[in-house]
Amino acid sequence: MSNSDLLVFSFLILGHVVGDFYLQSRFFVRLKRIKKYKLCPLFLHSLIHGLITFFVLIIFSKLTACNSFVFSFIVLISHFLIDYIKSSLKNSIKWFVIDQFFHLLVIAIIWTLVINKSISIDFLAKKKDLIKNDHVIIIISYLLVLKPASVVISMLLVRWNLIKNRVVTLRDAGQIIGYLERLLILTFIFLNQFSAIGFLLAAKSVFRFGELKEDRDKMMTEYVILGTLTSVAITIFIGVITTLLISI
């Protein structure tokens, strides 16, 4: 298995992450769960994944445009069917994980069918210092700790949303703080600065516990700490996996 083969797989995963989490608005997600409106947003969302797959294959593989189109069409149809089924089910972490598993399974199958057909032509030869599989994996890890991690955390903490809604906060401030927190923690992991992670968590805890005044504040603080620990656990998991992958 060549480095070019791995690069194709990494770009397919990168395309999936971008298409599923960054090229899909909250409005689109809600619209897909409304029976009489779901077909159009589902098709457009699946079309985006098909187009991303097509461009990855046409650029990084030896497949012809016709064969690339066939594989892209398979991704389009499978993504549509998987999301159509998911849109009829309860919006929970269980179905989210199952949904992502089947999407990634389709990508893995497509990749095994095109393996050893990845290009080693002048384009990659000249750009080998700029386009490395490790770089793509690191980009994926940073993308994962942003919106995907936020989705997972919100699903895991949904049962405590009532506590959150009782307190007036800056709009989207919690989400942005979470983004910055996870970006910093992931960067510290890559730099092997684990002590800095402890300092970051300690500083945040001091600020949160300093706000304790009444029971409502205590519940909010517990909610934030629960969210923080979940966020940290997900980020450390992604960071460790990424470190292992780029060290292979």
KOLPABA-147842 format. One line per 10 residues: number of its first residue (from 1); their letters; for each residue x, y, z of N, C-alpha, C, O. Coordinates in nm, 3 decimals. Last residue first. Layout:
N
NUM) a) X,Y,Z,X,Y,Z,X,Y,Z,X,Y,Z; ...
This chain:
248
248) isillttivg) 0.291,0.614,1.266,0.303,0.484,1.197,0.392,0.499,1.074,0.414,0.401,1.003; 0.243,0.862,1.359,0.370,0.801,1.400,0.394,0.666,1.334,0.503,0.609,1.344; -0.006,0.932,1.285,0.104,1.000,1.215,0.240,0.944,1.254,0.340,0.975,1.191; -0.155,0.766,1.458,-0.165,0.750,1.312,-0.047,0.814,1.241,0.008,0.756,1.147; -0.096,0.864,1.714,-0.061,0.726,1.678,-0.059,0.707,1.527,0.028,0.638,1.474; -0.204,1.121,1.694,-0.061,1.104,1.720,-0.014,0.964,1.683,0.094,0.947,1.627; -0.475,1.055,1.662,-0.403,1.126,1.556,-0.253,1.108,1.571,-0.183,1.083,1.473; -0.530,0.938,1.911,-0.545,0.860,1.788,-0.467,0.923,1.674,-0.399,0.853,1.598; -0.481,1.163,2.077,-0.401,1.041,2.092,-0.408,0.955,1.966,-0.305,0.906,1.918; -0.678,1.345,1.983,-0.536,1.379,1.980,-0.446,1.257,1.988,-0.347,1.247,1.915
238) ifitiavstl) -0.916,1.210,2.035,-0.881,1.245,1.897,-0.733,1.274,1.885,-0.668,1.232,1.789; -0.893,1.196,2.318,-0.909,1.075,2.237,-0.867,1.101,2.092,-0.792,1.023,2.033; -0.886,1.467,2.382,-0.769,1.382,2.413,-0.774,1.254,2.330,-0.672,1.209,2.279; -1.145,1.539,2.297,-1.026,1.599,2.235,-0.901,1.516,2.260,-0.821,1.497,2.169; -1.309,1.389,2.469,-1.318,1.371,2.323,-1.192,1.423,2.255,-1.139,1.358,2.165; -1.228,1.495,2.718,-1.213,1.352,2.690,-1.215,1.324,2.538,-1.135,1.247,2.487; -1.303,1.764,2.692,-1.162,1.728,2.708,-1.138,1.582,2.673,-1.039,1.548,2.607; -1.583,1.736,2.675,-1.507,1.801,2.567,-1.360,1.761,2.572,-1.299,1.730,2.470; -1.637,1.626,2.924,-1.673,1.553,2.802,-1.592,1.605,2.684,-1.540,1.528,2.604; -1.547,1.835,3.086,-1.482,1.704,3.096,-1.513,1.618,2.973,-1.426,1.545,2.925
228) tglivyetmm) -1.730,2.038,3.004,-1.585,2.054,2.988,-1.512,1.920,2.989,-1.427,1.894,2.905; -1.978,1.937,3.080,-1.949,1.962,2.939,-1.801,1.973,2.912,-1.752,1.925,2.810; -1.937,1.933,3.355,-1.970,1.809,3.284,-1.940,1.823,3.136,-1.883,1.733,3.074; -1.899,2.206,3.398,-1.790,2.112,3.427,-1.813,1.980,3.355,-1.719,1.921,3.302; -2.153,2.302,3.323,-2.034,2.345,3.250,-1.918,2.249,3.272,-1.847,2.213,3.178; -2.313,2.178,3.518,-2.338,2.153,3.376,-2.214,2.187,3.293,-2.175,2.111,3.204; -2.210,2.293,3.748,-2.200,2.148,3.730,-2.219,2.111,3.584,-2.150,2.023,3.532; -2.289,2.557,3.699,-2.147,2.524,3.708,-2.124,2.374,3.688,-2.030,2.334,3.620; -2.565,2.529,3.713,-2.503,2.573,3.588,-2.355,2.538,3.584,-2.302,2.494,3.482; -2.592,2.457,3.980,-2.635,2.365,3.875,-2.571,2.401,3.742,-2.529,2.313,3.667
218) kdrdeklegf) -2.493,2.689,4.104,-2.425,2.561,4.126,-2.463,2.460,4.018,-2.378,2.386,3.969; -2.679,2.877,4.026,-2.542,2.891,3.979,-2.465,2.761,3.995,-2.382,2.726,3.911; -2.901,2.783,4.168,-2.906,2.786,4.022,-2.766,2.796,3.963,-2.736,2.732,3.862; -2.819,2.820,4.433,-2.833,2.685,4.380,-2.835,2.683,4.228,-2.778,2.593,4.166; -2.580,3.094,4.430,-2.703,3.028,4.471,-2.714,2.893,4.401,-2.628,2.857,4.320; -2.317,3.152,4.369,-2.390,3.240,4.459,-2.514,3.174,4.514,-2.550,3.194,4.630; -2.020,3.105,4.198,-2.120,3.040,4.280,-2.184,3.137,4.379,-2.116,3.198,4.462; -1.813,3.200,4.048,-1.944,3.259,4.022,-2.053,3.201,4.114,-2.168,3.246,4.108; -1.588,3.058,4.093,-1.591,3.192,4.149,-1.726,3.258,4.133,-1.753,3.361,4.195; -1.617,2.836,3.941,-1.653,2.824,4.082,-1.656,2.960,4.151,-1.720,2.976,4.255
208) rfvskaallf) -1.523,2.949,3.695,-1.659,2.897,3.709,-1.701,2.890,3.856,-1.811,2.933,3.891; -1.257,3.025,3.742,-1.354,3.123,3.697,-1.497,3.076,3.720,-1.582,3.154,3.761; -1.146,2.778,3.815,-1.142,2.891,3.909,-1.247,2.994,3.872,-1.318,3.046,3.958; -1.179,2.631,3.581,-1.250,2.590,3.703,-1.255,2.704,3.804,-1.357,2.723,3.871; -1.000,2.758,3.408,-1.144,2.761,3.379,-1.225,2.726,3.503,-1.330,2.786,3.527; -0.758,2.697,3.531,-0.798,2.836,3.516,-0.948,2.847,3.490,-1.015,2.936,3.544; -0.755,2.418,3.506,-0.756,2.479,3.639,-0.804,2.623,3.633,-0.881,2.667,3.717; -0.742,2.387,3.230,-0.859,2.338,3.302,-0.870,2.401,3.441,-0.979,2.432,3.487; -0.488,2.502,3.182,-0.607,2.554,3.115,-0.734,2.515,3.190,-0.823,2.597,3.212; -0.319,2.335,3.332,-0.328,2.477,3.366,-0.454,2.539,3.307,-0.521,2.618,3.373
198) giasfqnlfi) -0.354,2.093,3.192,-0.393,2.103,3.333,-0.409,2.248,3.375,-0.504,2.281,3.448; -0.238,2.168,2.951,-0.379,2.129,2.954,-0.433,2.141,3.096,-0.542,2.192,3.118; 0.024,2.205,3.021,-0.051,2.323,2.980,-0.201,2.293,2.980,-0.282,2.382,3.006; 0.110,1.948,3.060,0.096,2.034,3.178,0.014,2.158,3.145,-0.057,2.211,3.231; 0.142,1.850,2.805,0.025,1.807,2.881,0.004,1.892,3.007,-0.109,1.905,3.054; 0.270,1.904,2.541,0.266,1.995,2.656,0.143,1.965,2.741,0.050,2.046,2.747; 0.310,1.799,2.288,0.349,1.721,2.405,0.360,1.807,2.530,0.448,1.787,2.615; 0.204,1.917,2.074,0.331,1.974,2.120,0.386,1.901,2.242,0.493,1.935,2.294; -0.032,1.778,2.056,0.064,1.765,1.946,0.202,1.817,1.984,0.304,1.769,1.935; -0.150,1.874,2.292,-0.120,1.731,2.278,-0.016,1.710,2.169,0.079,1.633,2.188
188) ftlillrely) -0.181,2.145,2.233,-0.093,2.107,2.343,-0.054,1.959,2.334,0.059,1.922,2.365; -0.376,2.120,2.030,-0.242,2.174,1.998,-0.142,2.137,2.106,-0.028,2.102,2.075; -0.589,2.027,2.183,-0.534,1.943,2.075,-0.394,1.989,2.036,-0.305,1.907,2.013; -0.628,2.248,2.351,-0.592,2.117,2.408,-0.530,2.028,2.302,-0.430,1.961,2.328; -0.699,2.448,2.164,-0.579,2.462,2.248,-0.533,2.328,2.302,-0.414,2.297,2.299; -0.935,2.339,2.059,-0.822,2.371,1.970,-0.692,2.382,2.049,-0.588,2.331,2.007; -1.094,2.328,2.289,-1.053,2.204,2.223,-0.937,2.227,2.127,-0.849,2.141,2.115; -1.119,2.606,2.347,-1.066,2.513,2.446,-1.014,2.386,2.380,-0.903,2.340,2.410; -1.245,2.703,2.118,-1.110,2.749,2.153,-1.043,2.654,2.251,-0.924,2.624,2.239; -1.493,2.563,2.136,-1.405,2.552,2.018,-1.261,2.587,2.054,-1.168,2.512,2.024
178) giiqgadrlt) -1.589,2.656,2.383,-1.560,2.514,2.363,-1.467,2.490,2.246,-1.375,2.409,2.253; -1.626,2.924,2.320,-1.531,2.888,2.425,-1.490,2.742,2.412,-1.373,2.707,2.427; -1.829,2.890,2.130,-1.700,2.946,2.089,-1.592,2.914,2.191,-1.479,2.881,2.154; -2.034,2.788,2.295,-1.984,2.710,2.182,-1.847,2.759,2.138,-1.758,2.678,2.111; -2.074,2.999,2.475,-2.032,2.868,2.523,-1.973,2.783,2.413,-1.873,2.714,2.434; -2.163,3.203,2.303,-2.036,3.218,2.375,-1.984,3.083,2.422,-1.865,3.055,2.412; -2.404,3.214,2.173,-2.301,3.126,2.116,-2.167,3.135,2.189,-2.068,3.079,2.143; -2.476,3.507,2.345,-2.516,3.419,2.235,-2.396,3.346,2.178,-2.297,3.409,2.138; -2.416,3.501,2.693,-2.388,3.559,2.563,-2.421,3.459,2.454,-2.397,3.339,2.469; -2.695,3.390,2.896,-2.554,3.397,2.862,-2.538,3.467,2.728,-2.637,3.490,2.658
168) vvrnkilnwr) -2.912,3.321,3.156,-2.888,3.410,3.043,-2.738,3.421,3.019,-2.662,3.457,3.109; -3.036,3.003,3.241,-2.936,3.106,3.266,-2.914,3.189,3.140,-2.899,3.134,3.031; -3.201,2.804,3.171,-3.246,2.892,3.277,-3.154,3.012,3.297,-3.191,3.110,3.362; -3.084,2.637,2.989,-3.173,2.739,2.938,-3.223,2.835,3.045,-3.281,2.938,3.012; -2.941,2.454,3.143,-2.869,2.551,3.063,-2.959,2.668,3.024,-2.916,2.784,3.025; -3.144,2.299,3.244,-3.059,2.375,3.336,-2.988,2.486,3.261,-2.975,2.599,3.310; -3.239,2.185,3.013,-3.326,2.274,3.089,-3.248,2.360,3.186,-3.279,2.476,3.208; -3.038,2.009,2.927,-3.057,2.136,2.858,-3.144,2.234,2.933,-3.127,2.355,2.919; -2.976,1.760,3.015,-2.960,1.869,3.110,-2.980,2.007,3.046,-2.944,2.109,3.104; -3.001,1.589,2.803,-3.093,1.568,2.916,-3.083,1.680,3.019,-3.173,1.694,3.101
158) vllmsivvsa) -2.788,1.649,2.633,-2.922,1.700,2.602,-3.019,1.687,2.720,-3.110,1.769,2.734; -2.528,1.571,2.637,-2.574,1.654,2.748,-2.717,1.703,2.730,-2.762,1.790,2.805; -2.488,1.428,2.404,-2.462,1.361,2.532,-2.520,1.438,2.650,-2.557,1.378,2.751; -2.544,1.624,2.215,-2.629,1.505,2.224,-2.611,1.434,2.356,-2.708,1.384,2.415; -2.335,1.803,2.260,-2.473,1.849,2.279,-2.570,1.732,2.289,-2.668,1.740,2.364; -2.116,1.639,2.190,-2.131,1.689,2.327,-2.275,1.732,2.354,-2.330,1.701,2.460; -2.161,1.602,1.913,-2.158,1.487,2.004,-2.183,1.532,2.148,-2.261,1.470,2.220; -2.137,1.866,1.821,-2.260,1.791,1.800,-2.270,1.675,1.899,-2.374,1.653,1.960; -1.872,1.923,1.890,-1.980,2.002,1.948,-2.114,1.931,1.936,-2.195,1.934,2.028; -1.735,1.748,1.725,-1.728,1.729,1.870,-1.840,1.804,1.939,-1.897,1.755,2.037
148) pklvllysii) -1.801,1.870,1.473,-1.841,1.732,1.506,-1.840,1.705,1.656,-1.934,1.645,1.709; -1.690,2.142,1.505,-1.834,2.115,1.494,-1.873,1.971,1.525,-1.970,1.950,1.598; -1.395,2.059,1.636,-1.482,2.175,1.630,-1.628,2.132,1.621,-1.685,2.090,1.722; -1.253,1.829,1.619,-1.271,1.884,1.754,-1.357,2.011,1.754,-1.389,2.064,1.861; -1.241,1.783,1.342,-1.324,1.698,1.427,-1.350,1.758,1.564,-1.459,1.739,1.620; -1.054,1.966,1.250,-1.194,1.983,1.209,-1.286,1.902,1.300,-1.397,1.946,1.331; -0.825,1.854,1.361,-0.867,1.988,1.403,-1.012,2.015,1.366,-1.085,2.080,1.441; -0.820,1.610,1.223,-0.833,1.611,1.369,-0.878,1.747,1.420,-0.960,1.755,1.511; -0.780,1.695,0.958,-0.904,1.624,0.994,-0.926,1.631,1.146,-1.038,1.656,1.191; -0.522,1.797,0.982,-0.632,1.887,0.945,-0.766,1.824,0.985,-0.853,1.892,1.038
138) iivhdnkild) -0.387,1.558,1.036,-0.388,1.664,1.137,-0.501,1.762,1.109,-0.570,1.806,1.201; -0.425,1.425,0.792,-0.477,1.367,0.916,-0.487,1.472,1.026,-0.585,1.475,1.101; -0.282,1.592,0.620,-0.427,1.578,0.601,-0.491,1.522,0.728,-0.599,1.566,0.768; -0.024,1.552,0.715,-0.083,1.686,0.717,-0.235,1.679,0.707,-0.307,1.750,0.778; 0.018,1.282,0.662,0.017,1.329,0.802,-0.049,1.467,0.813,-0.121,1.494,0.909; 0.028,1.278,0.384,-0.086,1.217,0.453,-0.097,1.265,0.597,-0.207,1.286,0.648; 0.120,1.585,0.229,0.156,1.462,0.299,0.034,1.409,0.372,-0.052,1.486,0.417; 0.198,1.813,0.019,0.082,1.727,0.039,0.127,1.595,0.099,0.167,1.504,0.026; 0.452,1.925,0.023,0.338,2.008,0.061,0.215,1.923,0.092,0.137,1.958,0.180; 0.631,1.745,-0.064,0.666,1.813,0.060,0.550,1.900,0.111,0.549,1.942,0.226
128) kkkalfdisi) 0.517,1.663,-0.302,0.525,1.567,-0.191,0.561,1.632,-0.058,0.525,1.580,0.048; 0.478,1.793,-0.539,0.415,1.850,-0.422,0.429,1.763,-0.297,0.359,1.785,-0.198; 0.601,1.643,-0.731,0.649,1.779,-0.713,0.595,1.841,-0.584,0.658,1.930,-0.526; 0.454,1.410,-0.706,0.599,1.404,-0.688,0.655,1.543,-0.660,0.744,1.560,-0.577; 0.198,1.484,-0.768,0.228,1.450,-0.629,0.378,1.449,-0.604,0.424,1.482,-0.495; 0.247,1.544,-1.046,0.178,1.637,-0.957,0.212,1.610,-0.812,0.251,1.702,-0.739; 0.365,1.323,-1.169,0.446,1.440,-1.139,0.381,1.536,-1.041,0.448,1.601,-0.961; 0.209,1.041,-1.001,0.254,1.117,-1.117,0.327,1.243,-1.073,0.348,1.265,-0.954; 0.084,0.840,-0.874,0.220,0.873,-0.829,0.285,0.950,-0.943,0.401,0.926,-0.977; -0.256,0.791,-0.776,-0.155,0.841,-0.866,-0.020,0.861,-0.799,-0.013,0.895,-0.680
118) sknivltwii) -0.410,0.477,-0.701,-0.381,0.616,-0.669,-0.260,0.663,-0.749,-0.174,0.584,-0.785; -0.467,0.221,-0.723,-0.492,0.300,-0.844,-0.468,0.448,-0.817,-0.502,0.533,-0.899; -0.442,0.099,-0.489,-0.337,0.070,-0.588,-0.363,0.138,-0.721,-0.290,0.117,-0.818; -0.796,0.116,-0.443,-0.661,0.105,-0.388,-0.565,0.054,-0.496,-0.602,-0.025,-0.583; -1.055,0.120,-0.514,-0.965,0.203,-0.596,-0.821,0.196,-0.547,-0.733,0.262,-0.602; -1.174,-0.044,-0.333,-1.196,-0.074,-0.474,-1.101,0.007,-0.564,-1.072,-0.034,-0.677; -1.119,0.071,-0.092,-1.059,-0.060,-0.120,-1.073,-0.097,-0.267,-0.992,-0.173,-0.320; -1.282,0.302,-0.117,-1.135,0.314,-0.116,-1.068,0.181,-0.148,-0.971,0.178,-0.224; -1.536,0.196,-0.097,-1.496,0.267,-0.219,-1.344,0.273,-0.228,-1.287,0.252,-0.335; -1.518,0.103,0.167,-1.541,0.009,0.058,-1.498,0.071,-0.075,-1.432,0.006,-0.156
108) aivllhffqd) -1.486,0.343,0.307,-1.382,0.240,0.315,-1.395,0.140,0.200,-1.295,0.097,0.143; -1.732,0.467,0.248,-1.606,0.529,0.204,-1.493,0.426,0.203,-1.414,0.422,0.109; -1.904,0.290,0.379,-1.915,0.309,0.233,-1.786,0.368,0.178,-1.737,0.324,0.074; -1.818,0.335,0.641,-1.807,0.201,0.583,-1.814,0.209,0.431,-1.737,0.143,0.362; -1.892,0.597,0.683,-1.750,0.565,0.677,-1.725,0.427,0.617,-1.625,0.404,0.550; -2.171,0.559,0.689,-2.110,0.650,0.591,-1.962,0.617,0.572,-1.913,0.611,0.459; -2.195,0.384,0.906,-2.230,0.337,0.772,-2.175,0.429,0.663,-2.136,0.381,0.556; -2.107,0.554,1.115,-2.040,0.426,1.089,-2.069,0.378,0.947,-1.977,0.337,0.875; -2.291,0.761,1.116,-2.153,0.788,1.076,-2.078,0.660,1.043,-1.995,0.658,0.952; -2.517,0.613,1.208,-2.519,0.686,1.081,-2.378,0.711,1.029,-2.349,0.686,0.913
98) ivfwkisnkl) -2.430,0.533,1.459,-2.461,0.432,1.358,-2.460,0.495,1.218,-2.408,0.436,1.123; -2.407,0.784,1.584,-2.289,0.699,1.569,-2.312,0.594,1.460,-2.223,0.568,1.379; -2.677,0.867,1.572,-2.571,0.948,1.511,-2.447,0.864,1.485,-2.388,0.871,1.377; -2.806,0.678,1.721,-2.830,0.680,1.576,-2.730,0.767,1.504,-2.700,0.743,1.387; -2.695,0.749,1.975,-2.687,0.613,1.921,-2.702,0.613,1.770,-2.621,0.554,1.699; -2.762,1.012,2.022,-2.622,0.980,2.000,-2.606,0.841,1.939,-2.514,0.818,1.861; -3.063,1.097,1.837,-2.988,1.058,1.956,-2.846,1.021,1.920,-2.813,1.002,1.803; -3.348,1.160,1.716,-3.220,1.230,1.709,-3.141,1.204,1.837,-3.151,1.280,1.933; -3.519,0.872,1.599,-3.496,0.970,1.705,-3.357,1.030,1.693,-3.260,0.960,1.663; -3.572,0.853,1.240,-3.545,0.798,1.372,-3.522,0.910,1.473,-3.507,1.027,1.437
88) sskiydilfh) -3.584,0.962,0.996,-3.710,0.909,1.048,-3.696,0.853,1.189,-3.794,0.812,1.251; -3.328,1.023,0.932,-3.420,1.135,0.954,-3.554,1.091,1.009,-3.630,1.172,1.063; -3.215,0.772,0.878,-3.183,0.839,1.005,-3.282,0.951,1.036,-3.316,0.973,1.152; -3.311,0.727,0.620,-3.352,0.638,0.729,-3.330,0.707,0.865,-3.415,0.701,0.953; -3.178,0.934,0.491,-3.324,0.927,0.485,-3.378,0.840,0.599,-3.477,0.875,0.664; -2.912,0.872,0.530,-2.967,0.990,0.597,-3.119,0.991,0.595,-3.182,1.044,0.687; -2.899,0.640,0.370,-2.863,0.635,0.512,-2.924,0.753,0.588,-2.980,0.736,0.696; -2.975,0.740,0.117,-3.054,0.635,0.183,-3.028,0.630,0.333,-3.120,0.617,0.413; -2.772,0.932,0.067,-2.913,0.971,0.067,-2.997,0.869,0.145,-3.080,0.906,0.228; -2.546,0.776,0.069,-2.560,0.882,0.168,-2.706,0.925,0.180,-2.756,0.951,0.290
78) silvifsfvf) -2.595,0.611,-0.150,-2.584,0.551,-0.017,-2.602,0.657,0.091,-2.667,0.631,0.193; -2.596,0.802,-0.360,-2.715,0.722,-0.332,-2.711,0.665,-0.189,-2.810,0.669,-0.117; -2.330,0.909,-0.338,-2.450,0.994,-0.336,-2.574,0.915,-0.293,-2.646,0.955,-0.202; -2.170,0.683,-0.369,-2.164,0.760,-0.244,-2.289,0.846,-0.230,-2.347,0.854,-0.122; -2.242,0.618,-0.631,-2.266,0.522,-0.523,-2.266,0.593,-0.388,-2.352,0.567,-0.303; -2.144,0.840,-0.761,-2.288,0.818,-0.762,-2.327,0.718,-0.653,-2.432,0.732,-0.590; -1.874,0.798,-0.728,-1.935,0.915,-0.666,-2.086,0.900,-0.657,-2.148,0.940,-0.559; -1.840,0.573,-0.889,-1.815,0.562,-0.745,-1.878,0.680,-0.669,-1.929,0.662,-0.559; -1.908,0.692,-1.139,-1.982,0.575,-1.088,-1.964,0.563,-0.937,-2.062,0.545,-0.864; -1.715,0.893,-1.166,-1.856,0.929,-1.157,-1.938,0.815,-1.098,-2.027,0.839,-1.015
68) sncatlksfi) -1.488,0.740,-1.194,-1.499,0.828,-1.078,-1.644,0.869,-1.056,-1.690,0.880,-0.943; -1.543,0.624,-1.440,-1.537,0.539,-1.320,-1.549,0.623,-1.192,-1.612,0.581,-1.095; -1.532,0.860,-1.599,-1.651,0.776,-1.597,-1.655,0.689,-1.472,-1.758,0.681,-1.405; -1.276,0.953,-1.564,-1.387,1.038,-1.520,-1.515,0.956,-1.508,-1.596,0.979,-1.419; -1.071,0.680,-1.444,-1.122,0.768,-1.548,-1.237,0.851,-1.491,-1.288,0.822,-1.383; -0.832,0.662,-1.181,-0.962,0.630,-1.237,-1.000,0.729,-1.346,-0.965,0.847,-1.339; -0.608,0.713,-1.044,-0.592,0.687,-1.187,-0.723,0.655,-1.255,-0.726,0.624,-1.374; -0.658,0.984,-0.808,-0.654,0.844,-0.848,-0.637,0.833,-0.999,-0.649,0.932,-1.072; -0.685,1.251,-0.736,-0.585,1.170,-0.667,-0.586,1.022,-0.704,-0.520,0.942,-0.638; -0.882,1.370,-0.901,-0.754,1.437,-0.880,-0.647,1.340,-0.829,-0.532,1.346,-0.873
58) ilvfftilgh) -1.098,1.203,-0.903,-1.049,1.249,-1.032,-0.911,1.313,-1.020,-0.832,1.312,-1.115; -1.142,1.164,-0.627,-1.102,1.052,-0.712,-1.043,1.097,-0.843,-0.946,1.038,-0.891; -1.216,1.425,-0.547,-1.104,1.355,-0.482,-1.051,1.244,-0.572,-0.930,1.231,-0.591; -1.438,1.473,-0.711,-1.318,1.555,-0.728,-1.196,1.491,-0.661,-1.084,1.501,-0.712; -1.618,1.274,-0.614,-1.577,1.278,-0.756,-1.447,1.355,-0.773,-1.356,1.308,-0.841; -1.653,1.349,-0.346,-1.591,1.219,-0.380,-1.540,1.220,-0.522,-1.430,1.171,-0.549; -1.785,1.594,-0.387,-1.656,1.590,-0.316,-1.582,1.462,-0.349,-1.462,1.465,-0.378; -2.018,1.502,-0.514,-1.926,1.591,-0.586,-1.788,1.591,-0.521,-1.686,1.589,-0.590; -2.137,1.351,-0.309,-2.101,1.288,-0.436,-2.000,1.371,-0.512,-1.905,1.316,-0.569; -2.180,1.549,-0.117,-2.088,1.438,-0.088,-2.044,1.368,-0.215,-1.928,1.329,-0.229
48) ilshlflpcl) -2.368,1.703,-0.258,-2.241,1.763,-0.215,-2.138,1.655,-0.186,-2.022,1.667,-0.226; -2.576,1.520,-0.277,-2.507,1.564,-0.399,-2.373,1.626,-0.366,-2.275,1.605,-0.438; -2.663,1.508,-0.016,-2.599,1.390,-0.073,-2.522,1.425,-0.200,-2.416,1.368,-0.227; -2.777,1.766,0.000,-2.670,1.726,0.092,-2.592,1.606,0.036,-2.469,1.604,0.042; -2.974,1.744,-0.195,-2.868,1.844,-0.210,-2.748,1.810,-0.122,-2.633,1.823,-0.163; -3.134,1.537,-0.084,-3.068,1.519,-0.215,-2.952,1.617,-0.232,-2.845,1.578,-0.277; -3.217,1.657,0.156,-3.143,1.531,0.158,-3.067,1.509,0.028,-2.951,1.468,0.029; -3.361,1.880,0.064,-3.235,1.899,0.138,-3.152,1.772,0.146,-3.029,1.778,0.144; -3.573,1.724,-0.077,-3.486,1.823,-0.143,-3.356,1.846,-0.066,-3.249,1.834,-0.125; -3.693,1.557,0.122,-3.631,1.502,0.002,-3.534,1.599,-0.065,-3.424,1.560,-0.104
38) kykkirklrv) -3.822,1.696,0.339,-3.692,1.632,0.358,-3.621,1.592,0.229,-3.498,1.593,0.226; -4.071,1.809,0.356,-3.964,1.891,0.299,-3.831,1.817,0.287,-3.736,1.870,0.230; -4.247,1.639,0.479,-4.286,1.689,0.347,-4.178,1.776,0.280,-4.191,1.812,0.164; -4.107,1.574,0.727,-4.141,1.474,0.626,-4.166,1.533,0.488,-4.113,1.482,0.389; -3.831,1.712,0.861,-3.971,1.743,0.832,-4.013,1.662,0.710,-3.958,1.681,0.601; -3.566,1.668,0.878,-3.649,1.590,0.969,-3.798,1.621,0.955,-3.881,1.565,1.027; -3.445,1.845,0.711,-3.439,1.703,0.674,-3.527,1.616,0.762,-3.558,1.503,0.727; -3.464,2.083,0.848,-3.553,2.062,0.734,-3.557,1.915,0.694,-3.661,1.865,0.649; -3.254,2.061,1.032,-3.393,2.061,1.080,-3.491,2.029,0.967,-3.589,1.958,0.988; -3.040,2.074,0.852,-3.055,1.958,0.940,-3.198,1.948,0.990,-3.257,1.840,0.991
28) ffrsqlyfdg) -3.077,2.327,0.740,-3.084,2.208,0.655,-3.108,2.083,0.739,-3.188,1.996,0.701; -3.029,2.482,0.967,-3.159,2.488,0.901,-3.181,2.366,0.813,-3.290,2.308,0.811; -2.764,2.435,1.017,-2.861,2.385,1.114,-3.001,2.383,1.053,-3.082,2.294,1.081; -2.598,2.342,0.704,-2.643,2.437,0.807,-2.742,2.370,0.903,-2.797,2.264,0.874; -2.324,2.194,0.579,-2.463,2.164,0.612,-2.505,2.254,0.730,-2.454,2.241,0.840; -2.059,2.196,0.551,-2.137,2.241,0.436,-2.285,2.208,0.454,-2.360,2.195,0.357; -1.964,2.089,0.787,-1.931,2.228,0.757,-2.005,2.284,0.635,-2.013,2.405,0.618; -2.048,1.822,0.816,-2.055,1.912,0.930,-2.033,2.060,0.896,-2.079,2.147,0.970; -2.037,1.679,0.576,-2.140,1.644,0.675,-2.156,1.748,0.785,-2.265,1.762,0.841; -1.822,1.787,0.429,-1.956,1.782,0.373,-2.065,1.761,0.476,-2.173,1.819,0.465
18) vvhglilfsf) -1.604,1.754,0.607,-1.642,1.888,0.558,-1.786,1.889,0.508,-1.863,1.979,0.540; -1.608,1.475,0.637,-1.619,1.563,0.754,-1.665,1.702,0.712,-1.754,1.761,0.774; -1.570,1.391,0.370,-1.691,1.354,0.445,-1.714,1.446,0.563,-1.826,1.491,0.587; -1.319,1.495,0.310,-1.435,1.540,0.235,-1.565,1.509,0.306,-1.659,1.589,0.305; -1.165,1.344,0.489,-1.170,1.489,0.502,-1.293,1.546,0.431,-1.362,1.633,0.484; -1.202,1.092,0.373,-1.251,1.117,0.509,-1.264,1.268,0.533,-1.363,1.314,0.590; -1.074,1.140,0.129,-1.215,1.098,0.130,-1.278,1.122,0.267,-1.392,1.167,0.276; -0.819,1.198,0.218,-0.896,1.304,0.153,-1.044,1.268,0.145,-1.129,1.356,0.153; -0.746,0.948,0.318,-0.752,1.063,0.408,-0.834,1.176,0.348,-0.910,1.242,0.418; -0.750,0.795,0.082,-0.842,0.763,0.192,-0.858,0.882,0.286,-0.969,0.914,0.328
8) vlldsnsm) -0.541,0.920,-0.060,-0.676,0.917,-0.116,-0.779,0.892,-0.005,-0.882,0.960,0.001; -0.327,0.863,0.109,-0.366,1.002,0.087,-0.507,1.012,0.031,-0.584,1.100,0.069; -0.302,0.592,0.082,-0.345,0.645,0.212,-0.393,0.789,0.199,-0.485,0.832,0.267; -0.208,0.590,-0.182,-0.333,0.522,-0.148,-0.389,0.576,-0.017,-0.509,0.602,-0.006; 0.033,0.724,-0.153,-0.071,0.786,-0.234,-0.207,0.722,-0.205,-0.309,0.791,-0.204; 0.186,0.546,-0.015,0.144,0.667,0.055,0.032,0.737,-0.020,-0.054,0.801,0.040; 0.070,0.211,-0.098,0.154,0.329,-0.112,0.100,0.445,-0.030,-0.014,0.444,0.018; 0.084,-0.119,0.000,0.000,0.000,0.000,0.088,0.125,0.000,0.172,0.142,0.089
